[in-house]
Amino acid sequence: MTRRPAGPLELFAPGLFAGTTALVTGGGRGLGKVVAVGFARLGANVVLAGIEDEIEQAASEIEDLGVDCLAVKTNIREVAEVDALRDAAIARFGAVDFVINNAGGQFIANPTKISDRAWRSVVDLNLNGTWNMCSRFMTHLAERGSGAIVNVVHTGVFERGAPTFVHSGAARAGVLNLTRSLAPYLEMKNVRINAVAPGGFASGGMANAYNIDPESEEFKQWIGRTRLGLPEHIAPTIWFLCSPGGTWINGAVIVADAATMQLNQPLMDQMLDTL
């Protein structure tokens, strides 16, 4: 008898994260929501940070699973809002064990047409926003002597660069360096910090980045022509890094891209032709 393929959550023991609290930025949609729901299904309390309407809807779905969830409207670029997020999470649950820095964003642009304002906005969100989260939560984790931070970047941080969104590539390369630089300090406090670098995966955010309607036939054909994954393909790596299985991994970046970095990128070439 042929056994159906296991789903991503089936790889983890039921109740793996029971008694812990996981905070996910950008937790109202896409990868962030999938990660947050997975933590909930594995027993963790969940804190969602992001856009108000999105995180409230996601929080309602998580609470339907019988898990406690706190939604806090947060712009990670604003340090006062990150301070308030930290304080609200600790007041509600007593502690935070896992911080998933998933919030970020970029847009496709010819480098010669990126305004100073757009450059600073993307760098502020992706790099400074991640630093705001790390700096506000790592002391809390260090004082408790446990926990993990996972920073979501993308494959544009490596040698090939990010030709169609140089602002995000530069900012998230900074996040990767930040991750590696903080790791030795946090390791001394039994806290891990790692990065996950997804390749392209099908989501509303990606469709918007390429100015394509996510419900359109064009987007479906695009997915069919390319090796695009789904958020469900990326999330297990994040859960693993927070699990006991990731105890000895610190300061690392794990690429989850189905080997697309090893290929020429005809779709990318097409995009460059249109810029």
C-alpha positions as CSV (number, residue, x, y, z in Angstrom):
1,M,0.0,0.0,0.0
2,T,1.3,3.4,-1.0
3,R,1.6,5.8,1.9
4,R,0.7,9.4,1.3
5,P,3.6,11.9,1.8
6,A,3.9,13.2,5.3
7,G,2.8,16.8,5.8
8,P,5.4,19.3,7.3
9,L,3.9,19.2,10.8
10,E,4.1,15.4,10.9
11,L,7.8,15.6,11.1
12,F,7.6,17.1,14.6
13,A,6.4,15.5,17.9
14,P,3.0,16.6,19.0
15,G,3.3,19.2,21.8
16,L,6.9,19.9,20.9
17,F,6.5,23.6,21.8
18,A,4.0,23.2,24.7
19,G,4.7,25.7,27.4
20,T,6.6,28.1,25.2
21,T,5.7,31.4,23.4
22,A,6.6,32.1,19.8
23,L,6.5,35.7,18.4
24,V,6.3,36.1,14.6
25,T,6.5,39.4,12.9
26,G,4.6,39.8,9.7
27,G,2.5,37.0,11.1
28,G,-0.8,37.9,9.5
29,R,-0.2,36.4,6.0
30,G,2.1,34.3,3.9
31,L,5.1,32.6,5.4
32,G,4.6,34.4,8.8
33,K,1.1,33.1,9.2
34,V,2.1,29.5,8.2
35,V,4.9,29.6,10.7
36,A,2.7,31.0,13.5
37,V,-0.1,28.5,12.9
38,G,2.5,25.7,12.9
39,F,3.8,26.9,16.3
40,A,0.3,26.9,17.6
41,R,-0.4,23.4,16.3
42,L,2.7,22.2,18.1
43,G,1.5,23.7,21.3
44,A,3.1,27.1,21.6
45,N,1.4,30.3,22.7
46,V,1.7,32.8,19.8
47,V,2.3,36.5,19.5
48,L,1.6,38.1,16.1
49,A,3.0,41.4,15.1
50,G,2.1,43.2,11.9
51,I,-0.7,44.9,10.1
52,E,-3.8,45.2,12.4
53,D,-6.5,43.6,10.2
54,E,-4.3,40.8,9.0
55,I,-3.0,39.7,12.5
56,E,-6.4,40.0,14.1
57,Q,-7.8,37.6,11.5
58,A,-4.8,35.2,11.9
59,A,-5.2,35.4,15.7
60,S,-8.8,34.4,15.5
61,E,-7.9,31.3,13.4
62,I,-5.1,30.4,15.9
63,E,-7.4,30.7,18.9
64,D,-9.9,28.4,17.1
65,L,-7.1,25.8,17.6
66,G,-7.4,26.2,21.3
67,V,-4.2,28.1,21.7
68,D,-3.7,31.5,23.4
69,C,-2.7,34.2,20.9
70,L,-1.9,37.9,21.2
71,A,-2.0,40.2,18.2
72,V,-0.1,43.5,18.5
73,K,-0.2,46.1,15.7
74,T,3.5,46.8,15.2
75,N,5.6,48.8,12.7
76,I,9.1,47.3,13.4
77,R,10.7,50.4,12.1
78,E,9.4,52.3,15.1
79,V,11.4,51.4,18.3
80,A,8.7,52.6,20.6
81,E,6.3,50.1,18.9
82,V,8.8,47.3,19.3
83,D,9.2,48.2,22.9
84,A,5.5,48.1,23.4
85,L,5.3,44.7,21.6
86,R,8.0,43.2,23.9
87,D,6.3,44.5,27.0
88,A,2.8,43.3,25.9
89,A,4.1,39.9,25.1
90,I,6.0,39.4,28.4
91,A,3.0,40.8,30.3
92,R,0.7,38.4,28.7
93,F,2.8,35.2,28.7
94,G,5.6,35.9,31.2
95,A,8.3,35.3,28.6
96,V,9.1,34.9,24.9
97,D,11.0,31.9,23.8
98,F,11.2,32.2,20.0
99,V,11.4,35.4,17.9
100,I,10.8,35.0,14.2
101,N,11.8,38.1,12.3
102,N,9.8,37.5,9.2
103,A,8.5,41.0,8.5
104,G,10.1,42.8,5.6
105,G,9.5,43.6,2.0
106,Q,10.9,44.9,-1.3
107,F,9.8,45.9,-4.8
108,I,11.2,45.2,-8.2
109,A,13.1,48.3,-9.5
110,N,15.8,49.3,-11.9
111,P,18.6,50.5,-9.7
112,T,18.9,53.8,-11.5
113,K,15.2,54.5,-10.7
114,I,15.3,53.9,-6.9
115,S,14.7,57.1,-5.1
116,D,16.6,58.1,-2.0
117,R,13.4,57.8,-0.1
118,A,12.6,54.3,-1.4
119,W,16.1,53.1,-0.7
120,R,16.0,54.3,2.9
121,S,12.5,52.9,3.4
122,V,13.5,49.4,2.3
123,V,16.7,49.4,4.3
124,D,14.9,50.8,7.4
125,L,12.3,48.1,7.2
126,N,14.5,45.1,6.4
127,L,17.7,45.9,8.3
128,N,16.9,48.4,10.9
129,G,13.6,46.8,11.7
130,T,15.3,43.5,12.2
131,W,17.9,45.1,14.5
132,N,15.1,46.8,16.5
133,M,13.6,43.4,17.1
134,C,16.9,41.7,17.9
135,S,18.0,44.4,20.2
136,R,14.7,44.5,22.2
137,F,14.4,40.8,22.6
138,M,17.9,39.3,22.8
139,T,18.5,40.7,26.3
140,H,15.3,39.1,27.5
141,L,16.3,35.8,26.0
142,A,19.8,36.1,27.4
143,E,18.5,36.8,30.9
144,R,16.4,33.6,30.7
145,G,19.3,31.6,29.3
146,S,17.3,30.0,26.6
147,G,15.5,30.6,23.3
148,A,16.1,31.2,19.7
149,I,15.9,34.0,17.1
150,V,15.4,33.2,13.4
151,N,15.8,36.0,10.8
152,V,14.2,35.4,7.4
153,V,16.3,36.8,4.6
154,H,16.4,35.6,0.9
155,T,18.9,34.1,-1.6
156,G,19.7,37.6,-2.9
157,V,22.1,38.0,0.1
158,F,24.8,35.8,-1.5
159,E,27.4,36.1,-4.2
160,R,25.0,36.5,-7.1
161,G,23.4,39.5,-5.4
162,A,19.8,40.7,-6.0
163,P,19.8,42.6,-9.4
164,T,16.1,43.3,-9.5
165,F,15.9,44.6,-5.9
166,V,19.3,45.9,-4.9
167,H,17.9,47.8,-1.9
168,S,16.5,44.6,-0.3
169,G,19.5,42.6,-1.2
170,A,21.8,45.0,0.5
171,A,19.6,45.3,3.6
172,R,19.1,41.6,4.0
173,A,22.8,40.9,3.5
174,G,23.2,43.2,6.4
175,V,20.7,41.1,8.4
176,L,22.8,38.0,7.6
177,N,26.0,39.7,8.8
178,L,24.1,40.8,11.9
179,T,23.0,37.2,12.6
180,R,26.5,35.9,12.4
181,S,27.9,38.7,14.4
182,L,25.4,38.3,17.3
183,A,25.7,34.6,17.5
184,P,28.9,34.3,19.6
185,Y,27.5,36.7,22.2
186,L,24.2,34.9,22.4
187,E,25.8,31.5,22.4
188,M,27.4,32.4,25.8
189,K,23.9,32.9,27.1
190,N,22.6,29.6,25.6
191,V,20.5,31.5,23.0
192,R,20.6,30.7,19.3
193,I,20.3,33.1,16.3
194,N,20.2,31.8,12.8
195,A,18.9,32.9,9.4
196,V,16.7,31.1,6.8
197,A,17.1,32.2,3.1
198,P,14.2,31.1,1.0
199,G,14.3,31.0,-2.7
200,G,11.2,32.3,-4.5
201,F,7.9,30.9,-3.2
202,A,4.4,31.5,-4.4
203,S,2.7,34.1,-2.2
204,G,0.6,37.2,-2.5
205,G,3.7,39.2,-1.5
206,M,5.7,37.8,-4.3
207,A,3.0,38.4,-6.8
208,N,2.7,42.0,-5.7
209,A,6.5,42.4,-5.9
210,Y,6.4,41.5,-9.5
211,N,3.1,43.5,-10.1
212,I,1.2,40.3,-10.9
213,D,-2.3,39.5,-9.7
214,P,-1.9,36.5,-7.4
215,E,-5.3,35.1,-8.6
216,S,-4.5,35.6,-12.3
217,E,-3.8,32.9,-14.9
218,E,-0.4,34.6,-15.5
219,F,0.7,34.0,-11.9
220,K,-0.4,30.3,-12.1
221,Q,1.5,29.8,-15.3
222,W,4.5,31.5,-13.8
223,I,4.4,29.1,-10.9
224,G,4.2,26.2,-13.4
225,R,7.3,27.4,-15.3
226,T,9.5,28.0,-12.4
227,R,10.7,26.1,-9.3
228,L,8.5,28.1,-6.9
229,G,7.7,26.6,-3.5
230,L,5.1,27.4,-1.0
231,P,5.3,28.9,2.5
232,E,4.7,25.4,3.8
233,H,8.0,24.3,2.3
234,I,10.0,27.0,4.2
235,A,8.2,26.9,7.6
236,P,9.6,23.5,8.8
237,T,13.2,24.8,8.7
238,I,12.2,27.6,11.0
239,W,10.5,25.2,13.4
240,F,13.5,23.0,13.3
241,L,15.9,25.8,14.3
242,C,13.7,26.5,17.3
243,S,13.5,22.8,18.3
244,P,15.9,20.8,20.4
245,G,17.2,19.4,17.1
246,G,18.7,22.8,16.4
247,T,20.6,23.1,19.7
248,W,24.0,23.1,18.1
249,I,23.2,25.4,15.2
250,N,24.1,29.0,15.8
251,G,25.1,31.8,13.5
252,A,24.2,29.8,10.5
253,V,22.1,30.5,7.4
254,I,20.0,27.7,5.9
255,V,19.1,28.0,2.2
256,A,15.6,26.6,1.3
257,D,15.3,27.1,-2.4
258,A,15.1,23.7,-4.1
259,A,18.6,24.3,-5.7
260,T,17.4,27.3,-7.7
261,M,20.6,29.1,-6.8
262,Q,22.5,26.6,-8.9
263,L,20.5,27.4,-12.0
264,N,20.5,30.2,-14.5
265,Q,17.4,32.2,-13.9
266,P,15.5,32.8,-17.1
267,L,12.6,34.4,-15.3
268,M,14.9,36.8,-13.7
269,D,16.5,37.5,-17.1
270,Q,13.1,38.3,-18.4
271,M,12.4,40.7,-15.6
272,L,15.7,42.5,-16.1
273,D,14.8,43.0,-19.8
274,T,11.7,44.9,-18.7
275,L,13.3,47.2,-16.1
